């Protein structure tokens, strides 16, 4: 009888076991709560970053659209006269207006047209911290055999772009805000399927670029060694093969 009483006295009380279970349960719940709060904080941070990214993208898009509208407004007169085209922020000038075939000598009509662009371009530059890139493009026909000045369309498009660049500077644009680029027969406006299409591809384009992403101005090429073209999309009087 005494042994039975000793056994009962040594048994673990139920309330103690229950207390241990409750403590363990509370600990698990706390861990789950901390994990949920951590996930929510991480999700909230991700959503905030995504929101900021979208806001920044929208601001860049609106700023780009504003710049294009400002440039188009500045070019209202030459656009109304049909002297230039304006597409995707690029001013297009037909190569035939500026140059004769296989020539980099500016024609009188081309010089007059460039002179008419100086004032609106200057007005745009006064309000925007950007540069102007003058790009030369040609068609896909090779240079005429009788033309010994240029080895290929790269050289011709480069010199035409430089001719337009220097003319714009001589007529008043700041020389630290304009540079030239050459693309030769690459990046045609339309497929070179016929004479009319090739005439459209022989062109000069003027586009605006931010200072931070602008390429360095090219030096004048020699007839034997045309420069490599930078990897950008703009235009100049084309290869008149």
C-alpha positions as CSV (number, residue, x, y, z in Angstrom):
1,X,0.0,0.0,0.0
2,X,2.9,2.3,0.8
3,X,4.6,1.4,-2.5
4,X,1.4,2.4,-4.5
5,X,1.2,5.7,-2.7
6,X,4.9,6.4,-3.6
7,X,4.2,5.6,-7.3
8,X,1.3,8.0,-7.4
9,X,3.4,10.7,-5.7
10,X,6.1,10.4,-8.4
11,X,3.8,10.6,-11.4
12,X,4.1,13.9,-13.6
13,X,1.2,16.1,-13.0
14,X,-1.1,16.5,-16.1
15,X,-1.1,20.3,-15.8
16,X,2.7,20.3,-16.2
17,X,2.5,18.3,-19.4
18,X,-0.3,20.6,-20.7
19,X,1.8,23.6,-19.9
20,X,4.8,22.2,-21.8
21,X,2.5,21.5,-24.8
22,X,1.1,25.0,-24.7
23,X,4.5,26.6,-24.5
24,X,5.6,24.6,-27.5
25,X,2.5,25.5,-29.4
26,X,2.9,29.2,-28.6
27,X,6.6,29.0,-29.8
28,X,5.5,27.4,-33.1
29,X,2.8,30.1,-33.5
30,X,5.4,32.8,-32.9
31,X,7.7,31.4,-35.4
32,X,4.9,31.2,-38.0
33,X,3.9,34.7,-37.2
34,X,7.5,36.0,-37.6
35,X,7.8,34.1,-41.0
36,X,4.5,35.6,-42.2
37,X,5.5,39.1,-41.2
38,X,8.9,38.6,-43.0
39,X,7.2,37.4,-46.2
40,X,4.8,40.3,-46.1
41,X,7.6,42.8,-45.6
42,X,9.5,41.3,-48.5
43,X,6.5,41.3,-50.7
44,X,5.7,44.9,-49.7
45,X,9.3,45.9,-50.6
46,X,9.1,44.1,-53.9
47,X,5.8,45.8,-54.8
48,X,7.2,49.2,-53.8
49,X,10.3,48.6,-56.0
50,X,8.2,47.5,-58.9
51,X,6.0,50.5,-58.5
52,X,9.0,52.8,-58.5
53,X,10.4,51.1,-61.6
54,X,7.1,51.6,-63.4
55,X,6.9,55.2,-62.3
56,X,10.5,55.8,-63.6
57,X,9.7,54.1,-66.9
58,X,6.6,56.2,-67.3
59,X,8.5,59.4,-66.5
60,X,11.2,58.4,-69.1
61,X,8.5,57.7,-71.7
62,X,6.7,61.0,-71.0
63,X,10.0,62.9,-71.1
64,X,10.9,61.2,-74.5
65,X,7.5,62.0,-75.9
66,X,7.8,65.6,-74.7
67,X,11.2,65.9,-76.4
68,X,9.9,64.6,-79.6
69,X,6.9,66.9,-79.6
70,X,9.2,69.9,-78.8
71,X,11.4,69.0,-81.7
72,X,8.5,68.4,-84.1
73,X,7.0,71.8,-83.0
74,X,10.4,73.5,-83.7
75,X,10.4,71.9,-87.2
76,X,6.8,72.9,-88.0
77,X,7.8,75.2,-90.9
78,X,10.1,72.9,-92.8
79,X,7.8,70.0,-92.1
80,X,4.8,72.0,-93.5
81,X,6.8,72.8,-96.6
82,X,7.7,69.1,-97.1
83,X,11.4,69.8,-97.0
84,X,12.0,67.2,-94.3
85,X,10.3,64.2,-92.7
86,X,10.0,63.5,-89.0
87,X,9.7,59.9,-87.8
88,X,10.5,58.3,-84.5
89,X,12.3,61.4,-83.4
90,X,14.5,61.5,-86.5
91,X,14.7,64.2,-89.1
92,X,15.1,62.8,-92.5
93,X,16.5,64.6,-95.6
94,X,16.6,63.1,-99.0
95,X,20.1,62.6,-100.3
96,X,19.1,63.9,-103.7
97,X,18.2,67.3,-102.1
98,X,21.7,67.6,-100.6
99,X,24.1,65.9,-103.0
100,X,24.4,64.7,-106.6
101,X,25.1,61.0,-107.2
102,X,28.5,59.9,-105.9
103,X,29.3,63.3,-104.6
104,X,29.8,64.8,-101.2
105,X,29.6,68.4,-102.4
106,X,26.5,70.2,-101.0
107,X,24.1,71.5,-103.6
108,X,22.7,75.1,-103.3
109,X,19.2,73.8,-102.4
110,X,20.7,71.5,-99.8
111,X,22.6,74.4,-98.2
112,X,19.4,76.5,-98.1
113,X,17.5,73.7,-96.5
114,X,20.1,73.1,-93.8
115,X,20.2,76.9,-93.1
116,X,16.4,76.8,-92.5
117,X,16.9,74.0,-89.9
118,X,19.5,75.8,-87.9
119,X,17.2,78.1,-86.0
120,X,14.6,75.4,-84.9
121,X,17.4,73.0,-84.0
122,X,19.2,75.7,-82.0
123,X,15.9,76.5,-80.2
124,X,15.5,72.9,-79.3
125,X,19.1,72.6,-78.0
126,X,18.6,75.7,-75.9
127,X,15.9,73.9,-73.9
128,X,17.3,70.4,-73.9
129,X,20.7,69.1,-72.7
130,X,21.2,66.8,-75.7
131,X,23.4,66.4,-78.8
132,X,22.6,66.2,-82.5
133,X,23.8,63.2,-84.4
134,X,24.0,63.6,-88.2
135,X,24.0,60.1,-89.9
136,X,24.8,59.1,-93.4
137,X,23.1,56.2,-95.2
138,X,23.4,54.9,-98.8
139,X,21.6,52.4,-101.0
140,X,23.0,48.9,-101.7
141,X,24.7,49.7,-105.0
142,X,28.5,49.9,-105.1
143,X,30.4,53.1,-105.8
144,X,30.8,53.9,-109.5
145,X,34.1,52.6,-110.8
146,X,35.1,56.0,-112.0
147,X,34.8,57.5,-108.5
148,X,38.4,57.2,-107.1
149,X,37.7,59.4,-104.1
150,X,35.9,56.6,-102.2
151,X,36.5,52.9,-101.9
152,X,33.0,52.1,-100.9
153,X,29.7,53.4,-99.5
154,X,31.1,53.7,-96.0
155,X,33.5,56.4,-97.1
156,X,30.8,58.3,-99.1
157,X,28.2,58.2,-96.3
158,X,30.8,59.3,-93.8
159,X,32.0,62.3,-95.8
160,X,28.4,63.3,-96.5
161,X,27.5,63.2,-92.8
162,X,30.6,65.3,-92.1
163,X,29.7,67.8,-94.8
164,X,26.2,68.3,-93.3
165,X,27.7,68.5,-89.8
166,X,30.2,71.1,-90.7
167,X,27.6,73.1,-92.6
168,X,25.3,73.2,-89.6
169,X,28.2,74.3,-87.4
170,X,29.3,77.0,-89.9
171,X,25.7,78.3,-90.0
172,X,25.5,78.7,-86.3
173,X,25.0,75.4,-84.3
174,X,27.6,74.9,-81.5
175,X,30.4,72.6,-82.6
176,X,30.2,70.7,-79.2
177,X,26.6,69.8,-79.8
178,X,26.8,68.1,-83.2
179,X,28.6,65.0,-84.4
180,X,28.6,62.7,-87.4
181,X,28.0,59.0,-87.9
182,X,28.2,56.8,-91.0
183,X,26.2,53.7,-91.8
184,X,26.9,53.0,-95.5
185,X,24.3,50.7,-97.0
186,X,23.1,49.4,-93.7
187,X,19.8,50.1,-91.9
188,X,17.8,51.0,-95.1
189,X,14.5,52.8,-94.6
190,X,12.9,50.4,-97.1
191,X,14.1,47.3,-99.0
192,X,16.3,48.2,-102.0
193,X,13.9,46.7,-104.5
194,X,13.9,49.3,-107.2
195,X,15.2,52.8,-108.1
196,X,12.5,54.6,-106.1
197,X,13.3,52.6,-103.0
198,X,17.0,53.2,-103.4
199,X,16.4,56.9,-103.7
200,X,14.6,56.8,-100.4
201,X,17.5,55.0,-98.7
202,X,20.0,57.6,-99.9
203,X,19.4,60.0,-97.1
204,X,20.7,62.0,-94.2
205,X,19.1,61.9,-90.8
206,X,19.5,64.2,-87.8
207,X,18.5,62.8,-84.4
208,X,18.8,63.9,-80.8
209,X,20.8,61.8,-78.3
210,X,21.4,62.3,-74.6
211,X,24.9,63.5,-73.8
212,X,25.6,60.4,-71.6
213,X,25.0,58.0,-74.5
214,X,26.4,60.0,-77.4
215,X,29.2,58.6,-79.4
216,X,32.4,60.5,-80.0
217,X,32.5,62.6,-83.2
218,X,34.2,61.0,-86.1
219,X,37.3,62.4,-87.8
220,X,37.3,63.1,-91.5
221,X,38.0,59.8,-93.4
222,X,40.5,59.5,-96.1
223,X,39.4,58.3,-99.5
224,X,41.2,55.0,-99.1
225,X,40.2,54.3,-95.5
226,X,36.6,55.0,-94.6
227,X,35.7,55.0,-90.9
228,X,33.8,52.3,-89.1
229,X,30.3,53.3,-88.5
230,X,29.0,53.5,-84.9
231,X,26.1,51.2,-83.9
232,X,23.3,53.7,-84.0
233,X,20.3,54.3,-86.2
234,X,20.5,57.5,-88.2
235,X,21.0,58.6,-91.8
236,X,23.0,60.5,-94.5
237,X,23.1,60.8,-98.3
238,X,23.6,57.3,-99.5
239,X,25.9,55.3,-101.7
240,X,25.0,56.2,-105.2
241,X,26.2,53.2,-107.0
